[in-house]
């Protein structure tokens, strides 16, 4: 994704009215869920949940929604369900405050 002049992080881009794609590198099985910066143009997120029975995917959606201060049903994984490299769609009437994802703000 191209990084626009707006200061939006390289891992986030608008994809439609009220929708943003977020590229993530998920690292399941961590001690606690946390944002770890960026890696290869993706938001790197460590997840306390294991990569078993879709637990890490649900934890990722929960983590991103919570960090952005939105309801869980506004964040969903659209690709990479069985991979560490994922694409999420975030739905919001206004562009989310990406800086709320801690050290991964830009």
C-alpha positions, 0 to 999 in steps of 0.5 A, a space after each residue: 500500500 502506498 503511504 499517502 501524504 496524510 501521515 497515514 501509516 504505510 500499513 493502512 489504506 482506504 479501500 472504500 467509503 468508510 473502509 480501511 485495509 490494514 496489513 498485519 504480521 501476526 505473531 501468536 503465542 506471546 506472553 501478552 498481546 501488544 503492538 511491536 512496530 512494523 515489519 516489511 510494511 505491515 503492522 506487527 502484532 504479538 498475540 497472547 492467543 495460540 494459533 489454534 482453533 481460530 483463537 489468534 484470529 479472534 484475538 487479533 480482531 479484538 486487539 485492533 478493535 480495542 486499540 482503535 476504540 471501536 466495536 469488535 464487529 467493525 474489524 474483520 480479517 479478509 485474507 490470511 486466515 491461516 497465515 501470519 500475514 493478514 489483511 484486515 478491514 476496519 470500518 468507520 465513518 471517520 478515519 481511525 486514529 492509527 496512533 492509538 495502536 501505540 508504537 505502531 502509529 506510523 
